Amino acid sequence: MALFERELSGVEFPEVSTGALAQAAAEVQAAARQCDRLRAELAAAESALDSSRNALVRLAERGLAYAKIYAAEDAALAATLEAIRFGAARAERGRVTRKRRAAAAEADTRDAGAAASSESAPGAAWSN
């Protein structure tokens, strides 16, 4: 853009001008801000989902504990209840959540690198 602001000020090519470049850059910045807002909303939603899931598991564990007491005199029901495990489901959810967070962090790093290179590259290309 610096080239169009200095050496080519007032020069317009078909669909390319200082104004068109500035508008396109503003649209990219607005889209990046929207992505940041949406990532923050997604993180909050995932946190709320994790809390809800954890509350459900705690409630189910409490229900299972009561059911085991109730089934003390019923061997078949007691055996069925003993086979129920909640820990594996919790651990699996934790791995998925960590994977999502790692992927989001990697995407943020890529976005930051792309933004930095796009900010420096045009200036270098325009100054030649």
TORTIGU-603742 format. One record per residue: residue number from 1; residue in one letter; x, y, z of N, C-alpha, C, O, CB in turn. Coordinates in Angstrom, 2 decimals. Glycine has a CB too. Layout:
<sites>
SITE   pos   code      n.c1      n.c2      n.c3     ca.c1     ca.c2     ca.c3      c.c1      c.c2      c.c3      o.c1      o.c2      o.c3     cb.c1     cb.c2     cb.c3
SITE   NUM      A         X         Y         Z         X         Y         Z         X         Y         Z         X         Y         Z         X         Y         Z
...
</sites>
This chain:
<sites>
SITE   pos   code      n.c1      n.c2      n.c3     ca.c1     ca.c2     ca.c3      c.c1      c.c2      c.c3      o.c1      o.c2      o.c3     cb.c1     cb.c2     cb.c3
SITE     1      M      0.82     -1.19      0.00      0.00      0.00      0.00      0.86      1.25      0.00      0.48      2.28     -0.56     -0.93      0.00      1.19
SITE     2      A      2.02      1.16      0.64      2.88      2.34      0.71      3.27      2.82     -0.69      3.35      4.02     -0.93      4.15      2.04      1.53
SITE     3      L      3.49      1.90     -1.59      3.83      2.25     -2.97      2.70      3.05     -3.61      2.95      4.04     -4.30      4.12      0.99     -3.80
SITE     4      F      1.46      2.62     -3.39      0.31      3.32     -3.95      0.05      4.64     -3.25     -0.55      5.55     -3.83     -0.93      2.45     -3.88
SITE     5      E      0.50      4.77     -2.02      0.33      6.02     -1.29      1.40      7.05     -1.66      1.18      8.25     -1.56      0.36      5.77      0.21
SITE     6      R      2.57      6.56     -2.10      3.66      7.49     -2.43      3.87      7.56     -3.94      3.33      8.45     -4.61      4.97      7.06     -1.73
SITE     7      E      4.64      6.65     -4.47      5.05      6.71     -5.87      3.88      6.63     -6.86      3.91      7.25     -7.92      6.03      5.59     -6.16
SITE     8      L      2.87      5.88     -6.51      1.75      5.71     -7.43      0.49      6.44     -6.94     -0.62      6.08     -7.33      1.44      4.24     -7.62
SITE     9      S      0.66      7.45     -6.10     -0.51      8.17     -5.60     -1.24      8.81     -6.79     -0.62      9.44     -7.65     -0.11      9.26     -4.55
SITE    10      G     -2.50      8.63     -6.81     -3.31      9.17     -7.91     -3.40      8.23     -9.11     -4.22      8.46     -9.99     -2.75     10.48     -8.35
SITE    11      V     -2.58      7.19     -9.15     -2.63      6.24    -10.26     -3.60      5.12     -9.89     -3.58      4.60     -8.77     -1.19      5.65    -10.59
SITE    12      E     -4.44      4.78    -10.85     -5.38      3.69    -10.62     -5.30      2.70    -11.76     -5.25      3.08    -12.93     -6.82      4.22    -10.46
SITE    13      F     -5.29      1.44    -11.39     -5.34      0.37    -12.37     -6.74     -0.24    -12.28     -7.46      0.01    -11.31     -4.21     -0.72    -12.11
SITE    14      P     -7.13     -1.04    -13.27     -8.47     -1.65    -13.18     -8.62     -2.42    -11.87     -7.91     -3.39    -11.61     -8.72     -2.59    -14.39
SITE    15      E     -9.56     -1.97    -11.05     -9.92     -2.58     -9.77     -8.81     -2.52     -8.72     -8.98     -3.11     -7.65    -10.30     -4.01     -9.99
SITE    16      V     -7.70     -1.83     -8.97     -6.62     -1.72     -7.99     -6.27     -0.25     -7.82     -5.87      0.43     -8.76     -5.38     -2.54     -8.44
SITE    17      S     -6.43      0.22     -6.59     -6.09      1.59     -6.25     -5.75      1.62     -4.77     -5.92      0.63     -4.07     -7.24      2.58     -6.59
SITE    18      T     -5.28      2.76     -4.30     -5.00      2.91     -2.89     -6.26      2.65     -2.07     -6.21      1.96     -1.05     -4.44      4.31     -2.58
SITE    19      G     -7.37      3.19     -2.52     -8.65      3.00     -1.82     -9.08      1.55     -1.80     -9.53      1.04     -0.77     -9.73      3.84     -2.46
SITE    20      A     -8.94      0.86     -2.95     -9.34     -0.55     -3.02     -8.46     -1.40     -2.10     -8.96     -2.30     -1.42     -9.26     -1.06     -4.47
SITE    21      L     -7.17     -1.12     -2.09     -6.26     -1.86     -1.21     -6.58     -1.60      0.26     -6.57     -2.52      1.08     -4.81     -1.48     -1.51
SITE    22      A     -6.85     -0.34      0.59     -7.18      0.01      1.97     -8.48     -0.66      2.40     -8.59     -1.15      3.52     -7.29      1.54      2.13
SITE    23      Q     -9.46     -0.69      1.51    -10.73     -1.34      1.83    -10.53     -2.84      2.04    -11.09     -3.41      2.99    -11.76     -1.10      0.71
SITE    24      A     -9.75     -3.48      1.18     -9.49     -4.92      1.32     -8.75     -5.20      2.63     -9.06     -6.18      3.31     -8.68     -5.45      0.12
SITE    25      A     -7.79     -4.36      2.98     -7.05     -4.54      4.23     -7.98     -4.37      5.44     -7.87     -5.11      6.41     -5.87     -3.55      4.32
SITE    26      A     -8.89     -3.41      5.37     -9.85     -3.19      6.46    -10.79     -4.39      6.61    -11.14     -4.78      7.72    -10.68     -1.91      6.21
SITE    27      E    -11.18     -4.98      5.50    -12.05     -6.17      5.54    -11.32     -7.35      6.18    -11.91     -8.11      6.94    -12.52     -6.55      4.13
SITE    28      V    -10.04     -7.50      5.86     -9.25     -8.57      6.47     -9.14     -8.35      7.98     -9.29     -9.29      8.76     -7.84     -8.65      5.84
SITE    29      Q     -8.87     -7.12      8.39     -8.77     -6.82      9.82    -10.10     -7.07     10.54    -10.11     -7.61     11.65     -8.33     -5.37     10.03
SITE    30      A    -11.21     -6.69      9.92    -12.53     -6.92     10.52    -12.81     -8.42     10.65    -13.33     -8.87     11.67    -13.64     -6.23      9.69
SITE    31      A    -12.47     -9.18      9.61    -12.67    -10.64      9.66    -11.80    -11.26     10.75    -12.24    -12.19     11.43    -12.35    -11.28      8.30
SITE    32      A    -10.59    -10.77     10.91     -9.70    -11.30     11.96    -10.26    -11.00     13.34    -10.21    -11.85     14.23     -8.28    -10.71     11.83
SITE    33      R    -10.81     -9.79     13.54    -11.43     -9.44     14.83    -12.64    -10.34     15.10    -12.85    -10.78     16.23    -11.85     -7.95     14.85
SITE    34      Q    -13.43    -10.60     14.06    -14.59    -11.47     14.22    -14.15    -12.89     14.60    -14.77    -13.52     15.46    -15.44    -11.50     12.94
SITE    35      C    -13.10    -13.38     13.97    -12.57    -14.71     14.31    -12.12    -14.75     15.77    -12.38    -15.72     16.47    -11.39    -15.08     13.39
SITE    36      D    -11.45    -13.71     16.22    -11.01    -13.65     17.62    -12.21    -13.69     18.57    -12.19    -14.41     19.57    -10.18    -12.38     17.88
SITE    37      R    -13.26    -12.91     18.24    -14.47    -12.91     19.08    -15.12    -14.30     19.09    -15.53    -14.79     20.15    -15.48    -11.85     18.58
SITE    38      L    -15.21    -14.92     17.92    -15.84    -16.23     17.84    -15.03    -17.30     18.56    -15.60    -18.21     19.17    -16.03    -16.63     16.38
SITE    39      R    -13.69    -17.21     18.50    -12.86    -18.15     19.24    -13.09    -18.02     20.73    -13.16    -19.02     21.45    -11.38    -17.94     18.91
SITE    40      A    -13.21    -16.79     21.20    -13.47    -16.55     22.63    -14.83    -17.11     23.02    -14.98    -17.72     24.08    -13.39    -15.04     22.96
SITE    41      E    -15.84    -16.90     22.17    -17.17    -17.44     22.45    -17.14    -18.97     22.46    -17.76    -19.60     23.31    -18.19    -16.94     21.40
SITE    42      L    -16.41    -19.57     21.51    -16.30    -21.02     21.46    -15.62    -21.55     22.72    -16.07    -22.55     23.29    -15.52    -21.46     20.22
SITE    43      A    -14.57    -20.90     23.15    -13.87    -21.33     24.37    -14.81    -21.26     25.58    -14.81    -22.16     26.42    -12.61    -20.46     24.62
SITE    44      A    -15.61    -20.21     25.66    -16.56    -20.09     26.77    -17.63    -21.17     26.68    -18.02    -21.74     27.70    -17.21    -18.69     26.77
SITE    45      A    -18.11    -21.44     25.47    -19.12    -22.48     25.29    -18.57    -23.86     25.63    -19.26    -24.66     26.26    -19.64    -22.47     23.85
SITE    46      E    -17.33    -24.13     25.23    -16.71    -25.42     25.56    -16.52    -25.56     27.07    -16.70    -26.64     27.62    -15.36    -25.56     24.85
SITE    47      S    -16.17    -24.48     27.72    -16.01    -24.51     29.17    -17.35    -24.80     29.85    -17.41    -25.59     30.79    -15.43    -23.18     29.68
SITE    48      A    -18.41    -24.15     29.37    -19.74    -24.40     29.93    -20.17    -25.83     29.68    -20.77    -26.47     30.54    -20.77    -23.42     29.32
SITE    49      L    -19.87    -26.35     28.49    -20.19    -27.74     28.17    -19.45    -28.69     29.10    -20.04    -29.64     29.62    -19.85    -28.05     26.70
SITE    50      D    -18.17    -28.46     29.31    -17.39    -29.29     30.23    -17.98    -29.26     31.63    -18.07    -30.30     32.29    -15.92    -28.83     30.26
SITE    51      S    -18.38    -28.09     32.09    -18.98    -27.98     33.43    -20.28    -28.76     33.51    -20.54    -29.45     34.49    -19.24    -26.51     33.78
SITE    52      S    -21.10    -28.64     32.46    -22.37    -29.38     32.44    -22.13    -30.88     32.42    -22.81    -31.63     33.13    -23.20    -28.96     31.22
SITE    53      R    -21.18    -31.31     31.61    -20.87    -32.75     31.57    -20.37    -33.24     32.92    -20.78    -34.31     33.38    -19.81    -33.03     30.48
SITE    54      N    -19.50    -32.48     33.54    -18.99    -32.88     34.85    -20.11    -32.96     35.89    -20.13    -33.86     36.72    -17.91    -31.89     35.32
SITE    55      A    -21.05    -32.00     35.83    -22.19    -32.04     36.75    -23.04    -33.28     36.49    -23.51    -33.92     37.44    -23.05    -30.76     36.61
SITE    56      L    -23.24    -33.62     35.23    -23.99    -34.82     34.88    -23.31    -36.08     35.41    -23.96    -36.95     35.98    -24.18    -34.92     33.37
SITE    57      V    -22.01    -36.16     35.22    -21.27    -37.34     35.70    -21.36    -37.44     37.22    -21.57    -38.52     37.76    -19.79    -37.29     35.26
SITE    58      R    -21.20    -36.31     37.91    -21.31    -36.34     39.39    -22.70    -36.82     39.82    -22.83    -37.61     40.76    -21.02    -34.93     39.98
SITE    59      L    -23.73    -36.34     39.14    -25.09    -36.75     39.47    -25.30    -38.23     39.17    -25.91    -38.95     39.96    -26.11    -35.90     38.70
SITE    60      A    -24.79    -38.69     38.03    -24.92    -40.11     37.67    -24.15    -40.98     38.66    -24.63    -42.06     39.03    -24.40    -40.35     36.24
SITE    61      E    -22.98    -40.53     39.09    -22.21    -41.29     40.08    -22.98    -41.40     41.40    -22.99    -42.45     42.04    -20.84    -40.64     40.33
SITE    62      R    -23.62    -40.31     41.80    -24.41    -40.33     43.03    -25.59    -41.31     42.87    -25.89    -42.09     43.77    -24.93    -38.90     43.38
SITE    63      G    -26.25    -41.25     41.71    -27.35    -42.17     41.45    -26.89    -43.61     41.47    -27.58    -44.49     41.99    -28.01    -41.85     40.12
SITE    64      L    -25.72    -43.86     40.89    -25.18    -45.22     40.88    -24.88    -45.69     42.31    -25.13    -46.85     42.64    -23.90    -45.28     40.03
SITE    65      A    -24.36    -44.81     43.13    -24.07    -45.18     44.53    -25.35    -45.56     45.25    -25.38    -46.56     45.98    -23.36    -44.01     45.26
SITE    66      Y    -26.42    -44.78     45.06    -27.70    -45.12     45.67    -28.23    -46.44     45.12    -28.75    -47.27     45.87    -28.72    -44.00     45.44
SITE    67      A    -28.09    -46.64     43.81    -28.58    -47.87     43.19    -27.84    -49.09     43.73    -28.44    -50.15     43.91    -28.44    -47.80     41.67
SITE    68      K    -26.55    -48.95     43.99    -25.78    -50.08     44.53    -26.27    -50.46     45.92    -26.33    -51.64     46.27    -24.28    -49.74     44.58
SITE    69      I    -26.62    -49.46     46.71    -27.17    -49.75     48.04    -28.52    -50.46     47.89    -28.79    -51.45     48.58    -27.34    -48.44     48.87
SITE    70      Y    -29.34    -49.96     47.00    -30.65    -50.55     46.75    -30.52    -52.00     46.27    -31.33    -52.85     46.63    -31.42    -49.72     45.71
SITE    71      A    -29.48    -52.28     45.46    -29.33    -53.60     44.85    -28.57    -54.57     45.73    -28.19    -55.64     45.27    -28.62    -53.47     43.54
SITE    72      A    -28.34    -54.24     46.97    -27.55    -55.10     47.85    -28.13    -56.52     47.95    -27.36    -57.47     48.12    -27.48    -54.49     49.23
SITE    73      E    -29.41    -56.67     47.86    -30.04    -57.99     47.99    -30.37    -58.61     46.63    -30.95    -59.70     46.58    -31.32    -57.87     48.82
SITE    74      D    -30.01    -57.93     45.52    -30.31    -58.43     44.17    -28.98    -58.62     43.43    -28.43    -57.66     42.90    -31.27    -57.44     43.37
SITE    75      A    -28.47    -59.84     43.41    -27.14    -60.13     42.85    -27.04    -59.75     41.37    -26.01    -59.23     40.94    -26.80    -61.60     43.02
SITE    76      A    -28.07    -60.01     40.59    -28.04    -59.71     39.16    -27.95    -58.20     38.94    -27.13    -57.73     38.14    -29.29    -60.28     38.44
SITE    77      L    -28.78    -57.44     39.64    -28.75    -55.98     39.52    -27.42    -55.43     40.03    -26.85    -54.52     39.43    -29.93    -55.35     40.30
SITE    78      A    -26.93    -55.98     41.14    -25.65    -55.53     41.70    -24.52    -55.76     40.70    -23.65    -54.91     40.55    -25.34    -56.26     43.02
SITE    79      A    -24.52    -56.91     40.00    -23.49    -57.20     39.00    -23.58    -56.21     37.83    -22.56    -55.74     37.33    -23.63    -58.65     38.48
SITE    80      T    -24.79    -55.92     37.41    -24.97    -54.94     36.32    -24.44    -53.58     36.73    -23.76    -52.91     35.95    -26.47    -54.83     35.93
SITE    81      L    -24.74    -53.18     37.95    -24.30    -51.86     38.44    -22.78    -51.80     38.61    -22.17    -50.76     38.36    -24.98    -51.54     39.78
SITE    82      E    -22.17    -52.91     39.02    -20.72    -52.95     39.19    -19.98    -52.77     37.87    -18.83    -52.32     37.86    -20.30    -54.26     39.84
SITE    83      A    -20.61    -53.11     36.77    -19.96    -53.00     35.46    -19.94    -51.56     34.94    -19.23    -51.25     33.98    -20.67    -53.89     34.45
SITE    84      I    -20.71    -50.69     35.56    -20.79    -49.30     35.09    -19.58    -48.52     35.57    -19.25    -48.53     36.76    -22.10    -48.62     35.59
SITE    85      R    -18.90    -47.84     34.63    -17.72    -47.02     34.93    -17.88    -45.65     34.30    -18.23    -45.54     33.13    -16.42    -47.70     34.41
SITE    86      F    -17.63    -44.61     35.07    -17.70    -43.24     34.56    -16.32    -42.66     34.29    -16.20    -41.73     33.49    -18.45    -42.36     35.53
SITE    87      G    -15.29    -43.17     34.92    -13.95    -42.61     34.81    -13.42    -42.59     33.39    -12.79    -41.61     32.99    -13.01    -43.37     35.67
SITE    88      A    -13.65    -43.64     32.60    -13.13    -43.70     31.23    -13.76    -42.61     30.38    -13.08    -42.01     29.54    -13.40    -45.08     30.61
SITE    89      A    -15.04    -42.36     30.58    -15.71    -41.31     29.81    -15.11    -39.95     30.14    -14.92    -39.12     29.26    -17.23    -41.31     30.09
SITE    90      R    -14.82    -39.72     31.43    -14.21    -38.45     31.82    -12.84    -38.28     31.19    -12.52    -37.20     30.68    -14.10    -38.36     33.35
SITE    91      A    -12.03    -39.32     31.23    -10.67    -39.24     30.68    -10.72    -39.01     29.18     -9.94    -38.21     28.65     -9.87    -40.53     30.99
SITE    92      E    -11.61    -39.68     28.48    -11.72    -39.50     27.03    -12.12    -38.07     26.70    -11.55    -37.47     25.78    -12.74    -40.49     26.43
SITE    93      R    -13.09    -37.51     27.42    -13.51    -36.13     27.18    -12.34    -35.19     27.40    -12.17    -34.22     26.66    -14.69    -35.74     28.09
SITE    94      G    -11.53    -35.46     28.42    -10.38    -34.60     28.70     -9.39    -34.61     27.56     -8.84    -33.57     27.21     -9.70    -35.04     29.98
SITE    95      R     -9.15    -35.79     26.98     -8.21    -35.87     25.85     -8.74    -35.11     24.65     -7.98    -34.41     23.98     -7.95    -37.34     25.46
SITE    96      V    -10.02    -35.23     24.37    -10.61    -34.53     23.23    -10.50    -33.03     23.45    -10.14    -32.29     22.53    -12.10    -34.94     23.03
SITE    97      T    -10.81    -32.58     24.66    -10.74    -31.15     24.96     -9.32    -30.64     24.82     -9.11    -29.57     24.25    -11.27    -30.87     26.37
SITE    98      R     -8.34    -31.39     25.33     -6.95    -30.95     25.18     -6.55    -30.91     23.71     -5.83    -30.00     23.30     -6.01    -31.89     25.96
SITE    99      K     -7.01    -31.88     22.93     -6.69    -31.87     21.50     -7.28    -30.64     20.83     -6.62    -30.00     20.01     -7.22    -33.15     20.82
SITE   100      R     -8.53    -30.31     21.17     -9.16    -29.12     20.59     -8.40    -27.87     20.97     -8.16    -27.00     20.13    -10.62    -29.00     21.04
SITE   101      R     -8.02    -27.77     22.24     -7.28    -26.59     22.68     -5.92    -26.50     21.98     -5.50    -25.41     21.60     -7.08    -26.61     24.21
SITE   102      A     -5.25    -27.62     21.81     -3.96    -27.62     21.12     -4.13    -27.21     19.67     -3.32    -26.45     19.14     -3.30    -29.01     21.21
SITE   103      A     -5.18    -27.71     19.01     -5.43    -27.34     17.62     -5.74    -25.86     17.50     -5.29    -25.20     16.57     -6.59    -28.18     17.04
SITE   104      A     -6.52    -25.33     18.44     -6.85    -23.90     18.42     -5.59    -23.06     18.64     -5.41    -22.03     17.99     -7.90    -23.56     19.49
SITE   105      A     -4.72    -23.49     19.56     -3.48    -22.75     19.80     -2.59    -22.78     18.57     -1.96    -21.78     18.22     -2.73    -23.33     21.02
SITE   106      E     -2.54    -23.93     17.90     -1.75    -24.04     16.67     -2.31    -23.12     15.59     -1.54    -22.47     14.88     -1.72    -25.50     16.17
SITE   107      A     -3.62    -23.06     15.46     -4.25    -22.19     14.47     -3.95    -20.73     14.79     -3.68    -19.94     13.89     -5.77    -22.42     14.42
SITE   108      D     -4.00    -20.36     16.09     -3.67    -18.99     16.48     -2.24    -18.64     16.11     -1.96    -17.54     15.64     -3.88    -18.81     17.99
SITE   109      T     -1.32    -19.59     16.32      0.09    -19.36     15.99      0.25    -19.17     14.48      0.96    -18.27     14.04      0.95    -20.54     16.47
SITE   110      R     -0.43    -20.02     13.70     -0.36    -19.88     12.24     -0.93    -18.54     11.81     -0.35    -17.86     10.97     -1.12    -21.02     11.54
SITE   111      D     -2.08    -18.14     12.40     -2.70    -16.87     12.06     -1.78    -15.70     12.38     -1.65    -14.76     11.59     -4.04    -16.71     12.79
SITE   112      A     -1.15    -15.76     13.54     -0.24    -14.68     13.95      0.95    -14.60     13.00      1.38    -13.51     12.62      0.24    -14.89     15.39
SITE   113      G      1.49    -15.76     12.62      2.61    -15.78     11.68      2.21    -15.25     10.31      2.97    -14.52      9.68      3.15    -17.18     11.54
SITE   114      A      1.03    -15.63      9.86      0.55    -15.15      8.56      0.32    -13.65      8.59      0.63    -12.95      7.63     -0.75    -15.88      8.15
SITE   115      A     -0.23    -13.15      9.70     -0.47    -11.72      9.82      0.84    -10.95      9.82      0.96     -9.91      9.17     -1.27    -11.42     11.09
SITE   116      A      1.82    -11.48     10.55      3.12    -10.80     10.60      3.78    -10.79      9.23      4.34     -9.77      8.83      4.04    -11.49     11.63
SITE   117      S      3.73    -11.89      8.51      4.37    -11.94      7.21      3.61    -11.10      6.20      4.21    -10.52      5.30      4.49    -13.38      6.72
SITE   118      S      2.27    -11.02      6.33      1.51    -10.21      5.38      1.71     -8.73      5.65      1.61     -7.91      4.74      0.03    -10.56      5.43
SITE   119      E      1.99     -8.38      6.94      2.24     -6.98      7.25      3.61     -6.54      6.74      3.78     -5.40      6.30      2.13     -6.75      8.77
SITE   120      S      4.60     -7.44      6.81      5.94     -7.04      6.39      6.16     -7.28      4.91      6.89     -6.52      4.28      6.98     -7.78      7.20
SITE   121      A      5.56     -8.31      4.34      5.82     -8.64      2.95      5.37     -7.56      1.97      6.13     -7.24      1.06      5.14     -9.91      2.62
SITE   122      P      4.16     -6.97      2.11      3.79     -5.96      1.14      4.72     -4.76      1.14      5.04     -4.23      0.08      2.40     -5.51      1.39
SITE   123      G      5.15     -4.34      2.31      6.06     -3.20      2.38      7.35     -3.51      1.63      7.88     -2.67      0.92      6.36     -2.83      3.84
SITE   124      A      7.85     -4.75      1.81      9.09     -5.14      1.15      8.86     -5.22     -0.36      9.72     -4.80     -1.14      9.60     -6.49      1.70
SITE   125      A      7.73     -5.76     -0.76      7.46     -5.91     -2.19      7.21     -4.55     -2.84      7.63     -4.32     -3.98      6.25     -6.82     -2.41
SITE   126      W      6.55     -3.66     -2.13      6.23     -2.35     -2.72      7.45     -1.45     -2.78      7.49     -0.55     -3.63      5.13     -1.66     -1.93
SITE   127      S      8.43     -1.64     -1.94      9.56     -0.72     -1.92     10.56     -1.02     -3.03     11.44     -0.20     -3.30     10.27     -0.78     -0.57
SITE   128      N     10.44     -2.17     -3.69     11.38     -2.51     -4.78     11.15     -1.70     -6.01     11.85     -1.86     -7.00     11.29     -3.96     -5.13
</sites>
